[in-house]
Every structure is written in C-alpha cells, then in structure tokens.
Amino acid sequence: MSQIDRFQIEYLATTSLHPNPRNPKHHPEQQIATLVTAIRESKKLTPIAIDEQRMILAGNGRWLAAAKLGIPEAREQKHAEGLAEAAGKHRCCR
C-alpha cells in the first residue's frame, strides 16, 4: 500500500474534533457563511483530515461551517501515523 492510500474514512461527532492551535489560517465569518451556504445547497461535506488525536489537519473552515449548521457528525479522513505528522508540518506548523 502506498503512503497516499494509508488513510481511513469514518464518521465522527463534529464535537469530538479540535483545531490545531498552531494553524496560521483564520477563517473570516464571511468565508464560513459562504461554506455554510455551499454545504446547505449541495448537501455535501468534504471529509475533514484529522490525526490520531482527532486534531484537524485540513478542513477547519468546513468544521466551523458544520458546527454552524448543527451537523452532528461528518466524514473524517484519518491519516496513518507518520502521515499526519508530515501533513501537519507541511500545512500548518511552520
């Protein structure tokens, strides 16, 4: 199995996830409102990438929008050990 294939999709409670405190991205309210509208209209929520501790690696905006919509659970893309660390360093821990 290649490293790209080493993740698992599962449904988790949106309240069980937490953002990465070192994520430099901040989502303005207008962006979250746009995501809320897009999710409501399409009825689709792209999976949120998380690590083993359910920390969000990618998808903070979607997570915030899901919370505003009261979505109780969402598809999460759980990265295998090591990949989550690499993704975290690349995306949000500079």
Sequence and secondary structure as in RCSB ss.txt:
>XXXX:A:sequence
MSQIDRFQIEYLATTSLHPNPRNPKHHPEQQIATLVTAIRESKKLTPIAIDEQRMILAGNGRWLAAAKLGIPEAR
EQKHAEGLAEAAGKHRCCR
>XXXX:A:secstr
  GGG EEEEEEEGGG EE TT      HHHHHHHHHHHHHH     EEE TT EEEE HHHHHHHHHHT  EEE
EEEE TTHHHHHHHHHT  
